[in-house]
Amino acid sequence: MFEYTGADGIMIGRANLGNPWITKNIVNGLNGNNNNNEYVISNKEKLKLIKEHLKLQIEEKGEYVGIREMRKHICWYIKNLKDSSRLREKVNRIESVQELEACLEEYFSSI
């Protein structure tokens, strides 16, 4: 499409929310690796990524604001996973980092 339209770039937008590894799939496609082998992140890797995101968020915003802002990101990360609606309900009431991490650990160990 770049050659056909002469476009200089593309916008990813909402596809990147909760799915930052989509960039790897796009780069692979742009480099001619169109073998339909999408990069898929494992649940273990996803939990690790969420925890790292949480850590950075808390460092940047503090615990009170960081947790509240992280809630929406967690909802994007868990979209379409088993029983994600139940986890969203729990996450949206959590107030501490320790409680949030324990909740995430429990959820990801059960799926």
KOLVO-275185 format. One record per residue: chain; residue in one letter; x, y, z of N, C-alpha, C, O in turn; residue number from 1. Coordinates in nm, 4 decimals. Layout:
KOLVO-275185
[node A; a; [X; Y; Z]; [X; Y; Z]; [X; Y; Z]; [X; Y; Z]; NUM]
...
END
This chain:
KOLVO-275185
[node A; m; [0.0824; -0.1195; 0.0000]; [0.0000; 0.0000; 0.0000]; [0.0865; 0.1255; 0.0000]; [0.0454; 0.2287; -0.0531]; 1]
[node A; f; [0.2066; 0.1181; 0.0592]; [0.2937; 0.2345; 0.0572]; [0.3272; 0.2732; -0.0867]; [0.3209; 0.3904; -0.1239]; 2]
[node A; e; [0.3626; 0.1734; -0.1663]; [0.3970; 0.2010; -0.3058]; [0.2747; 0.2465; -0.3834]; [0.2831; 0.3398; -0.4633]; 3]
[node A; y; [0.1627; 0.1825; -0.3612]; [0.0399; 0.2130; -0.4350]; [-0.0129; 0.3526; -0.4034]; [-0.0546; 0.4253; -0.4935]; 4]
[node A; t; [-0.0112; 0.3901; -0.2753]; [-0.0693; 0.5182; -0.2349]; [0.0325; 0.6300; -0.2207]; [-0.0031; 0.7478; -0.2230]; 5]
[node A; g; [0.1590; 0.5934; -0.2060]; [0.2610; 0.6943; -0.1832]; [0.2622; 0.7462; -0.0395]; [0.3230; 0.8493; -0.0106]; 6]
[node A; a; [0.1953; 0.6751; 0.0493]; [0.1900; 0.7174; 0.1899]; [0.3289; 0.7111; 0.2530]; [0.4095; 0.6239; 0.2204]; 7]
[node A; d; [0.3549; 0.8034; 0.3424]; [0.4828; 0.8070; 0.4127]; [0.4799; 0.7294; 0.5435]; [0.5851; 0.6964; 0.5982]; 8]
[node A; g; [0.3618; 0.7001; 0.5940]; [0.3517; 0.6316; 0.7219]; [0.2126; 0.5780; 0.7449]; [0.1224; 0.5960; 0.6631]; 9]
[node A; i; [0.1968; 0.5120; 0.8575]; [0.0664; 0.4578; 0.8970]; [0.0404; 0.4934; 1.0427]; [0.1332; 0.5223; 1.1182]; 10]
[node A; m; [-0.0854; 0.4910; 1.0809]; [-0.1225; 0.5123; 1.2204]; [-0.1760; 0.3816; 1.2759]; [-0.2558; 0.3131; 1.2119]; 11]
[node A; i; [-0.1314; 0.3485; 1.3945]; [-0.1740; 0.2236; 1.4564]; [-0.2973; 0.2466; 1.5438]; [-0.3919; 0.1679; 1.5388]; 12]
[node A; g; [-0.2971; 0.3511; 1.6220]; [-0.4129; 0.3876; 1.7040]; [-0.4499; 0.2850; 1.8076]; [-0.3636; 0.2316; 1.8774]; 13]
[node A; r; [-0.5790; 0.2572; 1.8180]; [-0.6318; 0.1705; 1.9240]; [-0.5815; 0.0274; 1.9167]; [-0.5838; -0.0437; 2.0172]; 14]
[node A; a; [-0.5369; -0.0155; 1.8021]; [-0.4852; -0.1526; 1.7912]; [-0.3663; -0.1744; 1.8841]; [-0.3370; -0.2879; 1.9219]; 15]
[node A; n; [-0.2984; -0.0676; 1.9206]; [-0.1812; -0.0771; 2.0074]; [-0.2184; -0.0844; 2.1558]; [-0.1365; -0.1262; 2.2377]; 16]
[node A; l; [-0.3396; -0.0449; 2.1908]; [-0.3810; -0.0461; 2.3309]; [-0.3931; -0.1895; 2.3819]; [-0.4716; -0.2689; 2.3300]; 17]
[node A; g; [-0.3149; -0.2207; 2.4831]; [-0.3150; -0.3556; 2.5384]; [-0.2483; -0.4580; 2.4482]; [-0.2492; -0.5775; 2.4778]; 18]
[node A; n; [-0.1904; -0.4113; 2.3381]; [-0.1318; -0.5001; 2.2387]; [-0.0080; -0.4338; 2.1776]; [0.0020; -0.4237; 2.0553]; 19]
[node A; p; [0.0872; -0.3881; 2.2614]; [0.2007; -0.3144; 2.2059]; [0.2907; -0.3967; 2.1152]; [0.3679; -0.3403; 2.0376]; 20]
[node A; w; [0.2823; -0.5282; 2.1232]; [0.3640; -0.6150; 2.0385]; [0.3129; -0.6154; 1.8941]; [0.3768; -0.6745; 1.8070]; 21]
[node A; i; [0.1996; -0.5510; 1.8673]; [0.1497; -0.5414; 1.7300]; [0.2525; -0.4718; 1.6404]; [0.2585; -0.4959; 1.5198]; 22]
[node A; t; [0.3325; -0.3858; 1.7017]; [0.4354; -0.3150; 1.6263]; [0.5317; -0.4135; 1.5614]; [0.5742; -0.3932; 1.4476]; 23]
[node A; k; [0.5658; -0.5186; 1.6322]; [0.6557; -0.6210; 1.5764]; [0.5918; -0.6865; 1.4538]; [0.6601; -0.7120; 1.3546]; 24]
[node A; n; [0.4609; -0.7138; 1.4601]; [0.3920; -0.7735; 1.3461]; [0.3922; -0.6785; 1.2266]; [0.4097; -0.7214; 1.1125]; 25]
[node A; i; [0.3731; -0.5515; 1.2527]; [0.3705; -0.4527; 1.1448]; [0.5082; -0.4399; 1.0813]; [0.5206; -0.4380; 0.9589]; 26]
[node A; v; [0.6110; -0.4312; 1.1640]; [0.7478; -0.4211; 1.1119]; [0.7819; -0.5448; 1.0297]; [0.8414; -0.5336; 0.9225]; 27]
[node A; n; [0.7447; -0.6624; 1.0793]; [0.7695; -0.7855; 1.0023]; [0.7001; -0.7788; 0.8664]; [0.7586; -0.8158; 0.7646]; 28]
[node A; g; [0.5773; -0.7322; 0.8650]; [0.5050; -0.7194; 0.7383]; [0.5710; -0.6202; 0.6447]; [0.5815; -0.6456; 0.5247]; 29]
[node A; l; [0.6155; -0.5078; 0.6979]; [0.6814; -0.4063; 0.6157]; [0.8149; -0.4552; 0.5609]; [0.8603; -0.4097; 0.4559]; 30]
[node A; n; [0.8774; -0.5484; 0.6329]; [1.0050; -0.6044; 0.5878]; [0.9868; -0.7247; 0.4965]; [1.0834; -0.7930; 0.4625]; 31]
[node A; g; [0.8633; -0.7502; 0.4571]; [0.8367; -0.8586; 0.3636]; [0.8118; -0.9930; 0.4261]; [0.8026; -1.0927; 0.3545]; 32]
[node A; n; [0.8005; -0.9995; 0.5561]; [0.7739; -1.1262; 0.6238]; [0.6227; -1.1456; 0.6342]; [0.5667; -1.1381; 0.7435]; 33]
[node A; n; [0.5587; -1.1696; 0.5248]; [0.4130; -1.1826; 0.5201]; [0.3693; -1.3280; 0.5227]; [0.2830; -1.3680; 0.4445]; 34]
[node A; n; [0.4268; -1.4064; 0.6103]; [0.3934; -1.5486; 0.6153]; [0.2816; -1.5786; 0.7145]; [0.2631; -1.6934; 0.7548]; 35]
[node A; n; [0.2074; -1.4757; 0.7537]; [0.0934; -1.4909; 0.8454]; [0.1310; -1.5504; 0.9804]; [0.0450; -1.6030; 1.0510]; 36]
[node A; n; [0.2573; -1.5427; 1.0164]; [0.2999; -1.5881; 1.1480]; [0.3047; -1.4689; 1.2420]; [0.4109; -1.4119; 1.2671]; 37]
[node A; e; [0.1900; -1.4326; 1.2927]; [0.1820; -1.3200; 1.3848]; [0.2562; -1.3521; 1.5123]; [0.2510; -1.4644; 1.5624]; 38]
[node A; y; [0.3260; -1.2518; 1.5649]; [0.3885; -1.2655; 1.6955]; [0.2776; -1.2615; 1.7995]; [0.1993; -1.1665; 1.8038]; 39]
[node A; v; [0.2707; -1.3634; 1.8824]; [0.1696; -1.3714; 1.9873]; [0.2425; -1.3829; 2.1193]; [0.3338; -1.4641; 2.1344]; 40]
[node A; i; [0.2020; -1.3018; 2.2138]; [0.2653; -1.3007; 2.3453]; [0.1954; -1.4039; 2.4346]; [0.0731; -1.4174; 2.4313]; 41]
[node A; s; [0.2733; -1.4753; 2.5131]; [0.2155; -1.5738; 2.6048]; [0.1554; -1.5015; 2.7250]; [0.1860; -1.3849; 2.7500]; 42]
[node A; n; [0.0700; -1.5713; 2.7988]; [0.0113; -1.5122; 2.9191]; [0.1188; -1.4805; 3.0228]; [0.1082; -1.3814; 3.0951]; 43]
[node A; k; [0.2211; -1.5635; 3.0302]; [0.3320; -1.5389; 3.1233]; [0.4037; -1.4084; 3.0857]; [0.4355; -1.3268; 3.1722]; 44]
[node A; e; [0.4286; -1.3903; 2.9561]; [0.4929; -1.2674; 2.9092]; [0.4014; -1.1464; 2.9306]; [0.4479; -1.0375; 2.9640]; 45]
[node A; k; [0.2724; -1.1669; 2.9111]; [0.1769; -1.0590; 2.9295]; [0.1743; -1.0128; 3.0744]; [0.1722; -0.8926; 3.1011]; 46]
[node A; l; [0.1745; -1.1067; 3.1680]; [0.1778; -1.0717; 3.3106]; [0.3053; -0.9950; 3.3428]; [0.3012; -0.8942; 3.4133]; 47]
[node A; k; [0.4169; -1.0415; 3.2922]; [0.5444; -0.9732; 3.3151]; [0.5385; -0.8301; 3.2612]; [0.5848; -0.7369; 3.3271]; 48]
[node A; l; [0.4833; -0.8130; 3.1448]; [0.4701; -0.6806; 3.0836]; [0.3786; -0.5898; 3.1668]; [0.4103; -0.4728; 3.1882]; 49]
[node A; i; [0.2667; -0.6429; 3.2132]; [0.1741; -0.5645; 3.2958]; [0.2436; -0.5202; 3.4238]; [0.2311; -0.4049; 3.4651]; 50]
[node A; k; [0.3164; -0.6113; 3.4863]; [0.3851; -0.5781; 3.6117]; [0.4925; -0.4722; 3.5895]; [0.5103; -0.3836; 3.6731]; 51]
[node A; e; [0.5631; -0.4805; 3.4796]; [0.6640; -0.3789; 3.4477]; [0.5962; -0.2444; 3.4207]; [0.6435; -0.1404; 3.4665]; 52]
[node A; h; [0.4870; -0.2468; 3.3473]; [0.4103; -0.1251; 3.3187]; [0.3620; -0.0640; 3.4507]; [0.3719; 0.0571; 3.4703]; 53]
[node A; l; [0.3104; -0.1468; 3.5398]; [0.2638; -0.1007; 3.6705]; [0.3772; -0.0359; 3.7485]; [0.3598; 0.0719; 3.8053]; 54]
[node A; k; [0.4933; -0.1008; 3.7517]; [0.6093; -0.0479; 3.8230]; [0.6465; 0.0902; 3.7708]; [0.6693; 0.1824; 3.8491]; 55]
[node A; l; [0.6527; 0.1043; 3.6402]; [0.6881; 0.2331; 3.5797]; [0.5818; 0.3389; 3.6074]; [0.6132; 0.4555; 3.6314]; 56]
[node A; q; [0.4578; 0.2973; 3.6037]; [0.3467; 0.3890; 3.6301]; [0.3530; 0.4421; 3.7736]; [0.3328; 0.5612; 3.7972]; 57]
[node A; i; [0.3811; 0.3534; 3.8686]; [0.3897; 0.3924; 4.0092]; [0.5095; 0.4860; 4.0303]; [0.4994; 0.5852; 4.1025]; 58]
[node A; e; [0.6214; 0.4540; 3.9675]; [0.7393; 0.5403; 3.9782]; [0.7099; 0.6804; 3.9246]; [0.7545; 0.7799; 3.9816]; 59]
[node A; e; [0.6362; 0.6871; 3.8170]; [0.6073; 0.8154; 3.7511]; [0.4977; 0.8947; 3.8220]; [0.5102; 1.0160; 3.8384]; 60]
[node A; k; [0.3912; 0.8279; 3.8639]; [0.2722; 0.8974; 3.9136]; [0.2457; 0.8794; 4.0624]; [0.1614; 0.9490; 4.1189]; 61]
[node A; g; [0.3159; 0.7879; 4.1257]; [0.2857; 0.7557; 4.2639]; [0.1779; 0.6480; 4.2689]; [0.1112; 0.6203; 4.1692]; 62]
[node A; e; [0.1620; 0.5877; 4.3866]; [0.0717; 0.4730; 4.3987]; [-0.0748; 0.5104; 4.3754]; [-0.1453; 0.4405; 4.3026]; 63]
[node A; y; [-0.1206; 0.6178; 4.4351]; [-0.2625; 0.6523; 4.4270]; [-0.3066; 0.6749; 4.2815]; [-0.4013; 0.6116; 4.2347]; 64]
[node A; v; [-0.2392; 0.7634; 4.2120]; [-0.2749; 0.7940; 4.0729]; [-0.2336; 0.6801; 3.9803]; [-0.3073; 0.6436; 3.8887]; 65]
[node A; g; [-0.1154; 0.6244; 4.0048]; [-0.0642; 0.5185; 3.9178]; [-0.1571; 0.3994; 3.9077]; [-0.1811; 0.3482; 3.7983]; 66]
[node A; i; [-0.2097; 0.3548; 4.0208]; [-0.3017; 0.2400; 4.0194]; [-0.4285; 0.2749; 3.9425]; [-0.4763; 0.1956; 3.8614]; 67]
[node A; r; [-0.4817; 0.3912; 3.9675]; [-0.6059; 0.4306; 3.8999]; [-0.5874; 0.4417; 3.7493]; [-0.6755; 0.4022; 3.6730]; 68]
[node A; e; [-0.4746; 0.4947; 3.7063]; [-0.4487; 0.5031; 3.5622]; [-0.4176; 0.3656; 3.5038]; [-0.4495; 0.3394; 3.3878]; 69]
[node A; m; [-0.3568; 0.2787; 3.5814]; [-0.3217; 0.1451; 3.5346]; [-0.4448; 0.0591; 3.5114]; [-0.4421; -0.0322; 3.4289]; 70]
[node A; r; [-0.5516; 0.0871; 3.5826]; [-0.6741; 0.0075; 3.5692]; [-0.7186; -0.0018; 3.4240]; [-0.7525; -0.1101; 3.3764]; 71]
[node A; k; [-0.7188; 0.1109; 3.3530]; [-0.7643; 0.1089; 3.2131]; [-0.6687; 0.0298; 3.1247]; [-0.7109; -0.0387; 3.0315]; 72]
[node A; h; [-0.5386; 0.0400; 3.1549]; [-0.4410; -0.0349; 3.0748]; [-0.4565; -0.1850; 3.0968]; [-0.4490; -0.2633; 3.0022]; 73]
[node A; i; [-0.4781; -0.2243; 3.2212]; [-0.4983; -0.3659; 3.2515]; [-0.6201; -0.4177; 3.1764]; [-0.6180; -0.5289; 3.1236]; 74]
[node A; c; [-0.7257; -0.3380; 3.1713]; [-0.8457; -0.3792; 3.0972]; [-0.8146; -0.4049; 2.9508]; [-0.8681; -0.4988; 2.8918]; 75]
[node A; w; [-0.7287; -0.3229; 2.8912]; [-0.6893; -0.3457; 2.7522]; [-0.6040; -0.4720; 2.7400]; [-0.6224; -0.5507; 2.6472]; 76]
[node A; y; [-0.5116; -0.4910; 2.8330]; [-0.4236; -0.6082; 2.8273]; [-0.5014; -0.7395; 2.8374]; [-0.4648; -0.8378; 2.7729]; 77]
[node A; i; [-0.6059; -0.7421; 2.9158]; [-0.6775; -0.8684; 2.9394]; [-0.7979; -0.8872; 2.8483]; [-0.8679; -0.9880; 2.8577]; 78]
[node A; k; [-0.8219; -0.7922; 2.7613]; [-0.9356; -0.8016; 2.6697]; [-0.9325; -0.9360; 2.5964]; [-0.8287; -0.9777; 2.5451]; 79]
[node A; n; [-1.0455; -1.0013; 2.5926]; [-1.0658; -1.1300; 2.5243]; [-1.0025; -1.2499; 2.5951]; [-1.0018; -1.3599; 2.5398]; 80]
[node A; l; [-0.9499; -1.2313; 2.7149]; [-0.9005; -1.3460; 2.7900]; [-1.0151; -1.4059; 2.8708]; [-1.1155; -1.3398; 2.8974]; 81]
[node A; k; [-0.9983; -1.5316; 2.9092]; [-1.0998; -1.6035; 2.9861]; [-1.1329; -1.5290; 3.1163]; [-1.0430; -1.4872; 3.1893]; 82]
[node A; d; [-1.2605; -1.5133; 3.1437]; [-1.3101; -1.4488; 3.2661]; [-1.2529; -1.3097; 3.2904]; [-1.2379; -1.2677; 3.4051]; 83]
[node A; s; [-1.2211; -1.2386; 3.1832]; [-1.1616; -1.1058; 3.1989]; [-1.2591; -1.0060; 3.2613]; [-1.2160; -0.9118; 3.3279]; 84]
[node A; s; [-1.3890; -1.0248; 3.2411]; [-1.4849; -0.9316; 3.3000]; [-1.4811; -0.9375; 3.4526]; [-1.4956; -0.8352; 3.5195]; 85]
[node A; r; [-1.4619; -1.0569; 3.5070]; [-1.4504; -1.0708; 3.6524]; [-1.3246; -1.0022; 3.7054]; [-1.3268; -0.9370; 3.8097]; 86]
[node A; l; [-1.2160; -1.0183; 3.6317]; [-1.0920; -0.9533; 3.6734]; [-1.1059; -0.8015; 3.6646]; [-1.0621; -0.7305; 3.7550]; 87]
[node A; r; [-1.1655; -0.7514; 3.5584]; [-1.1860; -0.6062; 3.5457]; [-1.2626; -0.5517; 3.6648]; [-1.2295; -0.4458; 3.7183]; 88]
[node A; e; [-1.3644; -0.6243; 3.7055]; [-1.4454; -0.5830; 3.8197]; [-1.3594; -0.5734; 3.9459]; [-1.3717; -0.4777; 4.0223]; 89]
[node A; k; [-1.2729; -0.6718; 3.9677]; [-1.1849; -0.6711; 4.0856]; [-1.0816; -0.5582; 4.0777]; [-1.0622; -0.4828; 4.1730]; 90]
[node A; v; [-1.0165; -0.5486; 3.9624]; [-0.9092; -0.4511; 3.9431]; [-0.9586; -0.3087; 3.9674]; [-0.8864; -0.2260; 4.0229]; 91]
[node A; n; [-1.0794; -0.2812; 3.9264]; [-1.1317; -0.1453; 3.9384]; [-1.1629; -0.1039; 4.0812]; [-1.2007; 0.0108; 4.1051]; 92]
[node A; r; [-1.1478; -0.1949; 4.1765]; [-1.1690; -0.1616; 4.3179]; [-1.0407; -0.1657; 4.4005]; [-1.0405; -0.1271; 4.5173]; 93]
[node A; i; [-0.9340; -0.2117; 4.3409]; [-0.8086; -0.2297; 4.4140]; [-0.7409; -0.0947; 4.4394]; [-0.7406; -0.0059; 4.3541]; 94]
[node A; e; [-0.6838; -0.0823; 4.5590]; [-0.6233; 0.0439; 4.6021]; [-0.4720; 0.0361; 4.6243]; [-0.4063; 0.1399; 4.6314]; 95]
[node A; s; [-0.4151; -0.0849; 4.6356]; [-0.2718; -0.0947; 4.6662]; [-0.1987; -0.1781; 4.5609]; [-0.2566; -0.2650; 4.4957]; 96]
[node A; v; [-0.0710; -0.1488; 4.5470]; [0.0136; -0.2207; 4.4515]; [0.0203; -0.3682; 4.4865]; [0.0092; -0.4538; 4.3988]; 97]
[node A; q; [0.0385; -0.3980; 4.6144]; [0.0508; -0.5376; 4.6565]; [-0.0766; -0.6156; 4.6250]; [-0.0704; -0.7288; 4.5770]; 98]
[node A; e; [-0.1904; -0.5557; 4.6517]; [-0.3181; -0.6213; 4.6240]; [-0.3377; -0.6416; 4.4738]; [-0.3871; -0.7457; 4.4306]; 99]
[node A; l; [-0.2990; -0.5423; 4.3953]; [-0.3130; -0.5520; 4.2500]; [-0.2227; -0.6610; 4.1943]; [-0.2660; -0.7412; 4.1116]; 100]
[node A; e; [-0.0989; -0.6644; 4.2385]; [-0.0068; -0.7679; 4.1906]; [-0.0548; -0.9077; 4.2293]; [-0.0465; -1.0007; 4.1491]; 101]
[node A; a; [-0.1044; -0.9224; 4.3510]; [-0.1558; -1.0526; 4.3965]; [-0.2765; -1.0949; 4.3135]; [-0.2888; -1.2118; 4.2771]; 102]
[node A; c; [-0.3642; -1.0017; 4.2837]; [-0.4821; -1.0299; 4.2020]; [-0.4418; -1.0737; 4.0612]; [-0.4976; -1.1690; 4.0068]; 103]
[node A; l; [-0.3454; -1.0040; 4.0032]; [-0.2983; -1.0385; 3.8690]; [-0.2303; -1.1757; 3.8683]; [-0.2522; -1.2556; 3.7772]; 104]
[node A; e; [-0.1480; -1.2025; 3.9697]; [-0.0798; -1.3324; 3.9805]; [-0.1830; -1.4446; 3.9879]; [-0.1715; -1.5456; 3.9185]; 105]
[node A; e; [-0.2832; -1.4258; 4.0723]; [-0.3867; -1.5271; 4.0893]; [-0.4620; -1.5507; 3.9582]; [-0.4864; -1.6649; 3.9191]; 106]
[node A; y; [-0.4980; -1.4425; 3.8919]; [-0.5729; -1.4548; 3.7665]; [-0.4904; -1.5276; 3.6605]; [-0.5378; -1.6232; 3.5990]; 107]
[node A; f; [-0.3667; -1.4821; 3.6395]; [-0.2853; -1.5407; 3.5323]; [-0.2442; -1.6841; 3.5631]; [-0.2159; -1.7601; 3.4705]; 108]
[node A; s; [-0.2400; -1.7232; 3.6887]; [-0.2087; -1.8624; 3.7215]; [-0.3293; -1.9525; 3.6973]; [-0.3153; -2.0746; 3.6894]; 109]
[node A; s; [-0.4479; -1.8928; 3.6855]; [-0.5700; -1.9731; 3.6671]; [-0.6119; -1.9885; 3.5212]; [-0.7006; -2.0680; 3.4900]; 110]
[node A; i; [-0.5486; -1.9132; 3.4322]; [-0.5885; -1.9253; 3.2904]; [-0.4885; -2.0021; 3.2082]; [-0.5083; -2.0202; 3.0880]; 111]
END
